[in-house]
Amino acid sequence: MRNEIDLLAAVTVLGVLEQAYFTLQVIYARRKYKISPPETTGHPEFERIFRAQVNCSEYFPIFISLLWVAGIFFHQGVAAACGMLYLYTRFRYFQGYVLAAQGR
């Protein structure tokens, strides 16, 4: 059974680590711009970082659900490859969203 879910578990762990990275970016931005929780407004750069993190977090449960359903009921390798592609595009999305609108 374990060899049937190894790739799915690895992608899940990478996804959780990516979410942790996004959250840490918000924490660093809060400290940099002196914005205390629960405030979500302030410096424009902080707002972009915060919004990018929230956007990514909103879709994470859907991603994990689809990853596991596809991996268990269809093919683990294809699901894991699609999951890695999704994580990469989410990372690029986060990086792009953080840039000023003129830089996009």
Accessible surface in RSA format (square Angstrom, percent):
REM  Atomic radii and reference values for relative SASA: ProtOr
REM  Chains: A
REM  Algorithm: Lee & Richards
REM  Probe-radius: 1.40
REM  Slices: 20
REM RES _ NUM      All-atoms   Total-Side   Main-Chain    Non-polar    All polar
REM                ABS   REL    ABS   REL    ABS   REL    ABS   REL    ABS   REL
RES MET A   1   159.83  82.8 121.96  80.7  37.87  90.2 103.91  88.3  55.92  74.1
RES ARG A   2   187.11  78.6 179.97  91.7   7.14  17.0  72.02  98.4 115.09  69.8
RES ASN A   3   112.01  77.2  96.45  93.2  15.56  37.5  33.25  80.0  78.76  76.1
RES GLU A   4   106.07  60.9  98.37  74.4   7.69  18.3  35.73  69.1  70.34  57.4
RES ILE A   5    43.24  24.6  43.24  32.2   0.00   0.0  43.24  31.1   0.00   0.0
RES ASP A   6    57.03  39.9  49.70  49.5   7.33  17.3  25.64  60.3  31.39  31.3
RES LEU A   7    88.65  49.4  88.47  63.3   0.18   0.4  88.62  62.2   0.03   0.1
RES LEU A   8     0.02   0.0   0.02   0.0   0.00   0.0   0.02   0.0   0.00   0.0
RES ALA A   9    40.04  36.8  38.48  59.4   1.57   3.6  39.89  56.2   0.15   0.4
RES ALA A  10    50.42  46.4  41.70  64.4   8.72  19.8  49.22  69.3   1.20   3.2
RES VAL A  11     5.34   3.5   5.34   4.8   0.00   0.0   5.34   4.6   0.00   0.0
RES THR A  12    29.21  20.8  29.21  29.6   0.00   0.0  29.21  39.2   0.00   0.0
RES VAL A  13    87.22  57.4  85.70  77.6   1.52   3.7  87.22  75.8   0.00   0.0
RES LEU A  14    78.33  43.6  75.18  53.8   3.15   7.9  75.18  52.8   3.15   8.5
RES GLY A  15     0.00   0.0   0.00   N/A   0.00   0.0   0.00   0.0   0.00   0.0
RES VAL A  16    78.90  51.9  78.02  70.6   0.88   2.1  78.28  68.0   0.62   1.7
RES LEU A  17   106.14  59.1 100.99  72.3   5.15  12.9 101.27  71.1   4.87  13.1
RES GLU A  18    22.23  12.8  15.99  12.1   6.23  14.8  15.20  29.4   7.03   5.7
RES GLN A  19    25.55  14.3  25.31  18.5   0.24   0.6  18.60  39.6   6.95   5.3
RES ALA A  20    46.57  42.8  38.00  58.6   8.57  19.5  45.37  63.9   1.20   3.2
RES TYR A  21    89.50  41.8  87.33  49.7   2.17   5.6  58.27  43.8  31.23  38.5
RES PHE A  22     0.00   0.0   0.00   0.0   0.00   0.0   0.00   0.0   0.00   0.0
RES THR A  23    58.03  41.3  58.02  58.8   0.01   0.0  46.00  61.8  12.03  18.2
RES LEU A  24    77.73  43.3  77.73  55.6   0.00   0.0  77.73  54.6   0.00   0.0
RES GLN A  25    44.50  24.9  43.07  31.5   1.43   3.4   1.66   3.5  42.84  32.5
RES VAL A  26    10.82   7.1  10.82   9.8   0.00   0.0  10.82   9.4   0.00   0.0
RES ILE A  27    62.81  35.7  62.40  46.5   0.41   1.0  62.81  45.2   0.00   0.0
RES TYR A  28   112.64  52.6 108.14  61.5   4.50  11.7  76.48  57.5  36.16  44.6
RES ALA A  29     4.08   3.8   0.77   1.2   3.31   7.5   3.50   4.9   0.58   1.5
RES ARG A  30    32.71  13.7  30.90  15.8   1.81   4.3  13.89  19.0  18.83  11.4
RES ARG A  31   170.00  71.4 151.01  77.0  18.99  45.2  65.23  89.2 104.77  63.5
RES LYS A  32   134.35  65.5 107.49  66.0  26.87  64.0  80.45  72.4  53.91  57.4
RES TYR A  33    47.60  22.2  25.84  14.7  21.77  56.6  27.92  21.0  19.69  24.3
RES LYS A  34   179.03  87.3 147.53  90.5  31.50  75.0 114.73 103.3  64.30  68.5
RES ILE A  35    13.75   7.8   8.85   6.6   4.90  11.8  10.57   7.6   3.18   8.6
RES SER A  36    70.33  59.4  65.74  87.7   4.59  10.6  30.03  64.0  40.30  56.5
RES PRO A  37    96.15  70.1  78.97  72.0  17.17  62.4  79.01  65.2  17.14 106.5
RES PRO A  38   125.47  91.4 109.36  99.7  16.12  58.6 114.48  94.5  10.99  68.3
RES GLU A  39    98.80  56.7  90.81  68.7   7.99  19.0  37.22  72.0  61.59  50.3
RES THR A  40    61.70  43.9  52.67  53.4   9.03  21.5  26.07  35.0  35.63  53.9
RES THR A  41    90.71  64.5  88.12  89.3   2.59   6.2  58.79  79.0  31.92  48.3
RES GLY A  42    43.39  53.5   0.00   N/A  43.39  53.5  27.91  76.6  15.48  34.7
RES HIS A  43    83.59  45.7  73.68  51.2   9.91  25.4  53.24  54.9  30.35  35.3
RES PRO A  44    83.34  60.7  80.50  73.4   2.83  10.3  82.84  68.4   0.50   3.1
RES GLU A  45    50.35  28.9  50.16  38.0   0.19   0.4   5.24  10.1  45.11  36.8
RES PHE A  46     0.00   0.0   0.00   0.0   0.00   0.0   0.00   0.0   0.00   0.0
RES GLU A  47    65.85  37.8  62.71  47.4   3.14   7.5  15.98  30.9  49.87  40.7
RES ARG A  48    53.72  22.6  52.46  26.7   1.26   3.0  20.59  28.1  33.13  20.1
RES ILE A  49    16.22   9.2  16.22  12.1   0.00   0.0  16.22  11.7   0.00   0.0
RES PHE A  50    40.51  20.3  40.51  25.1   0.00   0.0  40.51  24.6   0.00   0.0
RES ARG A  51    93.15  39.1  93.15  47.5   0.00   0.0  38.81  53.0  54.33  32.9
RES ALA A  52     0.00   0.0   0.00   0.0   0.00   0.0   0.00   0.0   0.00   0.0
RES GLN A  53    26.84  15.0  26.84  19.6   0.00   0.0   0.84   1.8  26.00  19.7
RES VAL A  54    34.98  23.0  34.54  31.3   0.45   1.1  34.98  30.4   0.00   0.0
RES ASN A  55    22.85  15.8  22.85  22.1   0.00   0.0   6.02  14.5  16.83  16.3
RES CYS A  56     1.10   0.8   0.00   0.0   1.10   2.6   0.00   0.0   1.10   1.2
RES SER A  57    39.09  33.0  30.77  41.1   8.32  19.2  27.42  58.4  11.66  16.3
RES GLU A  58    95.42  54.8  72.29  54.7  23.13  55.1  40.55  78.4  54.87  44.8
RES TYR A  59   111.44  52.0 111.12  63.2   0.32   0.8  63.10  47.4  48.34  59.6
RES PHE A  60    34.64  17.3  34.15  21.2   0.49   1.3  34.64  21.0   0.00   0.0
RES PRO A  61    82.73  60.3  75.97  69.2   6.76  24.6  82.21  67.9   0.52   3.2
RES ILE A  62    97.60  55.5  94.58  70.5   3.02   7.3  97.60  70.3   0.00   0.0
RES PHE A  63    16.43   8.2  11.91   7.4   4.52  11.8  16.17   9.8   0.26   0.8
RES ILE A  64    37.50  21.3  37.50  27.9   0.00   0.0  37.50  27.0   0.00   0.0
RES SER A  65    64.52  54.5  56.55  75.5   7.97  18.4  34.66  73.8  29.86  41.8
RES LEU A  66   114.51  63.8 113.21  81.0   1.30   3.3 113.55  79.7   0.96   2.6
RES LEU A  67     8.03   4.5   1.43   1.0   6.60  16.6   7.34   5.2   0.69   1.8
RES TRP A  68    62.80  25.2  62.79  30.4   0.01   0.0  59.90  31.9   2.90   4.7
RES VAL A  69    76.44  50.3  75.28  68.2   1.15   2.8  76.44  66.4   0.00   0.0
RES ALA A  70    33.13  30.5  32.50  50.2   0.63   1.4  32.86  46.3   0.27   0.7
RES GLY A  71     6.35   7.8   0.00   N/A   6.35   7.8   0.00   0.0   6.35  14.2
RES ILE A  72    99.15  56.4  69.74  52.0  29.40  70.9  74.59  53.7  24.55  66.6
RES PHE A  73   147.84  74.0 119.82  74.2  28.02  72.9 123.06  74.6  24.77  70.9
RES PHE A  74   164.82  82.5 129.82  80.4  35.00  91.1 136.42  82.7  28.40  81.3
RES HIS A  75   111.21  60.8 107.35  74.6   3.86   9.9  78.86  81.3  32.35  37.6
RES GLN A  76    31.71  17.7  27.81  20.3   3.90   9.3   9.92  21.1  21.79  16.5
RES GLY A  77    24.13  29.8   0.00   N/A  24.13  29.8  17.32  47.5   6.81  15.3
RES VAL A  78    93.46  61.5  90.34  81.8   3.12   7.5  93.06  80.9   0.40   1.1
RES ALA A  79     7.91   7.3   0.71   1.1   7.20  16.4   6.23   8.8   1.68   4.5
RES ALA A  80     6.78   6.2   6.70  10.3   0.07   0.2   6.78   9.5   0.00   0.0
RES ALA A  81    63.14  58.1  49.69  76.7  13.45  30.6  57.78  81.4   5.36  14.2
RES CYS A  82    75.37  57.0  69.03  77.0   6.34  14.9  26.71  67.7  48.67  52.5
RES GLY A  83     3.04   3.8   0.00   N/A   3.04   3.8   2.49   6.8   0.56   1.2
RES MET A  84    88.46  45.8  85.69  56.7   2.77   6.6  83.84  71.3   4.62   6.1
RES LEU A  85   113.66  63.3 108.80  77.8   4.86  12.2 112.86  79.3   0.80   2.2
RES TYR A  86    58.53  27.3  54.99  31.3   3.55   9.2  57.37  43.1   1.17   1.4
RES LEU A  87    11.81   6.6  11.25   8.0   0.56   1.4  11.55   8.1   0.26   0.7
RES TYR A  88   131.06  61.2 124.81  71.0   6.25  16.3  97.06  72.9  34.00  41.9
RES THR A  89    67.45  48.0  62.27  63.1   5.18  12.3  54.46  73.2  12.99  19.6
RES ARG A  90    41.23  17.3  40.51  20.7   0.71   1.7   4.66   6.4  36.57  22.2
RES PHE A  91    65.77  32.9  65.77  40.7   0.00   0.0  65.77  39.9   0.00   0.0
RES ARG A  92   134.92  56.6 127.69  65.1   7.22  17.2  23.06  31.5 111.86  67.8
RES TYR A  93    81.78  38.2  71.18  40.5  10.60  27.6  70.52  53.0  11.26  13.9
RES PHE A  94     7.91   4.0   7.91   4.9   0.00   0.0   7.91   4.8   0.00   0.0
RES GLN A  95    72.61  40.6  65.55  47.9   7.06  16.8  29.66  63.1  42.95  32.6
RES GLY A  96    25.11  31.0   0.00   N/A  25.11  31.0  24.78  68.0   0.33   0.7
RES TYR A  97    56.61  26.4  52.71  30.0   3.89  10.1  27.83  20.9  28.77  35.5
RES VAL A  98    31.82  20.9  30.05  27.2   1.77   4.3  30.05  26.1   1.77   4.8
RES LEU A  99    93.66  52.2  90.74  64.9   2.92   7.3  93.66  65.8   0.00   0.0
RES ALA A 100    41.77  38.4  36.67  56.6   5.10  11.6  36.67  51.6   5.10  13.5
RES ALA A 101    70.72  65.0  53.87  83.1  16.85  38.3  54.45  76.7  16.27  43.1
RES GLN A 102   166.15  92.9 129.75  94.8  36.40  86.7  74.21 158.0  91.93  69.7
RES GLY A 103    53.91  66.5   0.00   N/A  53.91  66.5  30.70  84.2  23.22  52.0
RES ARG A 104   149.09  62.6  85.76  43.7  63.33 150.8  70.21  96.0  78.88  47.8
END  Absolute sums over single chains surface
CHAIN  1 A     6793.7       5958.3        835.4       4704.5       2089.2
END  Absolute sums over all chains
TOTAL          6793.7       5958.3        835.4       4704.5       2089.2
